Amino acid sequence: MDFLKRHKRIFIIAIVVICVLMMAITYISSANPTIFGNALSFITTPIQSGLSKAGGWIRDRIDFFTGMSDLYDENQLLRDRISQLQFENSRVKLLEQENTEMAALLATTRMYAYPSMFAMVMSYDPGNWYKRFIIDKGAEDGIKNNMVVLADGALAGFISQVRSHSSRVTSIIDGGGSGVSAKVTRTEDIGNVKGDPELMLDGLCLMEFNTTGVDIAVGDEIRTSQISSIYPPDILIGTVKEVMTDVRGMRSAVIEPVMNFSLVKSVLVITELYGEEDLE
C-alpha cells in the first residue's frame, strides 16, 4: 500500500506519455496515407492494440489499488472510532462503578446515622496484605486519630496516623492492634475481634472469648459491642466462618469481615470520636 502511494504519480505520467505517443502516431498515419504510412500503420496497429490493452490493464490496476487505499484509510478510521468507543465505554463502566460505591456509602450513612466524611483510598502500605491503607483526607479536612472507618456497610478499622492531607487506616485484620470489643448478635456473648498473622493472609480475623460456655455458631453475625473503647456499638463486622474449642473449653472463632480489604477503593470516616484512647 505504501509502494502504491509512492509510485502512483509515476504510473499516471507513464500512461499519459503512452497516450500522447499513440495520438502522434495516429495523426502521422492519417496525414500521410503513403506506403510508408501504411507500413507504419501495419506495424503500429498491433502495438497500439497491445498498448491499449496494457493501458486498460494498468488503469484497472490503478483503480484497484486506489480502491484498496481508500479501504485502508476507511478501515483506519473505523479502528480509531472503535478505540474511541472502547475508551468511552471504559469511562462509563468506571462511572457506574463509582456510582455504585457512592450509593453503598450513602446507604451506610443512613444505616448508622453517624456524622461522616467520604474518602478515597490512595494506596496500600507495601507488603502488609492490605492491613493498612492511605486515604485522601487528613488534618486539614478535620480528620483525627481514632476516628472509625467504614466500608461496604461494615467496620473497616480506625485512623491510626494523620497527616495534613492524608491519613493511614489500620484495618481490623491487622495483627498489631489491640482488637475490637465485639458481640455475637444472636446471643449477646462478648468477645474480642483481632487480627491474626495467618488469617490476615486470607482477609480473615480471629474472635476470642474470656469465658467458657459461649454460644456461637458458624454463620452468626458479629457486631461491635457497647463496651468498645473507640468503636460505636452495633457496627457490623462480619460473620462466623469457623468455631474452635480448646482443651480448657474456651471457644474462639474465625471471622470473615464483610468488606474485602483487597478491593476497597472508598470509605466513610465517622467524624465524631466515640472514645479518646489512642491505639497507636
N, C-alpha and C positions, 0 to 999 in steps of 0.2 A: 504493500500500500504506500509506503514512503517512497519506493522506487518510482511508482506511477506519478506521485506528486512532483518529484524532482524532474522527471523527463517528459511530462505532459506537454510542455511548450515545444520541445524538440519534435515530438510526433506531429503536432499541428503544423509546424513550419514545413516538415517534410511533405506532408500531404498537399500543402499549398504550392510548394515548388513543383511537385509532380503534376498537379492540375495545370499550372502555368505552362509547363513543357508540353503537355497534351494539347492545350489550346494553340500554342505556337505551331506545333506540327500540323494540326488540323487546318490552321489558317494557310500555311505554306502549301499544303496539298490542294486546297480548294482554289487558291490564287494561281497556281501553276500546274494545270492538268496536262502535263507533258509525260513523256516516257519516264523521265526521272521521277516526276511526281507520282506516276502510277507505281513505279518500282518502290519508291519510298513509302507509298501508301500500303503496298503489298507487305512491306517489312514491318511498318509501324502498326498496322491494324491489329495483328496478334498481340503486339506489345501493349497497345492501347487497351485491348480487351483484358490482357493479363493484369496491367496496371489498374484498370478499373475494378477488376475483381479484388486485387490486392488492397486497393483503396477502400473498397467496401468492407473487406475483412478487417482492415485496420480501424476503420470508422466504427465497426461493430465492437471491436475490442476496446476502443476508447470509451464508447458508450457503456460497455460492460463494466470497465474499471471505474469510470466516473460514477456509475450507479453503486458499485461496491464502496467507493469512497464516501458517497452520500450515506449509505447504510452504516458505514463505520462511524461517521460523525453522529448519525441519529442514535446508534447504539450507545455511543459515549454519553450523549445527552440523557438517554434513559438510565444509564448506570449512575450518572450524577444525581438524577432525580430519585432513584431508588435509595441511594446513600442518604440524601436529604430526608426522605420519608422515614428511613430507619432511625436516623438521629432524632427526628421529631417524635417517633413512636417511643424511643427510649426516654425522652423527656416526659412524655405523657405518663408512661409507666412510673417514672420516678415521682412525678407529682401525685399520682394515685397512691403510691406507697406512703408518701409524706402525709397526704390527706388521711389515710388510714391510721397512721401513727398519731396524728393530731386528734383524730376522733377518739382513739383509745385513751389518750391522755386526758381529753376533755371528760370522757366517761369516768376516768379515775378521780378527777377533781370533784365530780358530782357524787361519786361513791363515798369519799371520805370527808368532804366538806371542810378541808383544811386550806388556809391560805397557801398558795403555791406559786412556783415560777417555772416556766418551761425552759429547758436547756438541752443543747445538742452535745453528743459525745464527740470529742475532738480526737482522742487517741486512747490507746491502752498502754499501761506500763509494760515495757518489754519483758517477755519471759515469765509472766505471772499468771498465765492461764485465765485472763480476764478478771482476776480477783480485784483489780484496781483499774480505774479509768479516769480520764480527764474530761471535764465538761467546760463549756464556753461561758460560764458565769462565775464571777468572783466577788471580791470585797466591794468593788465599785458598783456592783449590782445588789448589794445587801446580803450576800452570802456569808454565813458564819460557820465555824466548826460545829460539828454535831447536828447540823440540820439533817433531817431524814430525807432520803431519796427514794422515789417510787418509779416503777416502770412496769408496763404490761398489767396494770391494775394491782400490783403487789409490791412488797418490800424489796428494794434493791440493795440498800446499805445506808451509809451516812457520810457526810462531808468530813474528811479527815485532814485536809490541808487546804488553806485558802490563799490564793494569790490575787493580784489586782483584778485580772480579767479572766481568770480560770480557777478551777478547784479540782482537787483529787477526791474521788469517791472510793471508799473502801467497801467492798461488797460483803454480803452475809456469808459468802463461801470462803472468805479469806481466813486462813487458819491462825493468823496473828492477833485477831481481835478477841475481846472478852465474850463475845456472843450476844445473843438476843434472848431476853426472857420471853418465852412463848407458851401457848396453851394448846391442848387438844380441844378443838371446838366442841366435839361431841360430848366429852366427859369433863372438861374444865381442868384436867390434870396439867400442872405447871412443870415445865422443863426448860432447858437452855439449848437454843439452837446456835451452833457454831461451825466454823469451817474445819475441814479435816484435810490434811495434805494429800491423801489418796483419793478421797471422794471429790475433792476440788477438781481433779483432772477430768471428771465426768460432769462437772457443773452441779454436783450434789453437796449436801451438808449433813451434819450429824445433830440429832437431838438427844440429850441425856437427861436423866431424872435422878433426884437425890433420895427418893423413897421407893420402897417396894410396893407391889400391888397396883401398879399403874395400869389403867385400862387404855390401851392404844392398839390400833389395828391398821393393816395396810389399807390405804385409801382415805384414812382420816385427814381432815383439813386442819392445818396448823396456822394460827394467827398470833400476833403479838399479844402479850398479856398486859394486865392493868398494872403490874409492878415493874415493867420495863424501865430502865434508867433514862434512856433518851428517846425511845420509840413510843409513839402514842399507841393506845390499846386497839385491838381488833383489826389491825392491818394484816391482810392476807400474806402468808409467806409461801406456803406450798402444801404438798400432800405427802403422806407417809408412803414410802416405796418399799421399805423392808423393816421388820421388827426383830431385835435381838434380845436375848436374855442371858446374863452371865451366871456363874455358879452361885452367886450370892442372891440371885433372884432380882437383881437390878436390871431394868429394861432400858434400852436405847433404840433409836430408830434412824434409818436413813431417810432424809427429807429431799424431795425433788422440788426445788423452787419453781414458782410459776413462770418467772421471767427467764429467758435464755440469755445468759451473760455474754455469750459469744456473738449475739446478733443485735444487742441493744444499740440503738442509734440516738434515741431521745429519751429524756427523763423528766420527772417533775420533782422539784425540790420544795419540801414543806418549809416555808419561810418563818414559821413560828417554832421556837425552841421548846421542846417538851421537858427536857432536863438539862442541867448545866454540866454534868460530868464529862470530862474530856477523856475520850478513849484512846487518844493517840499516844 
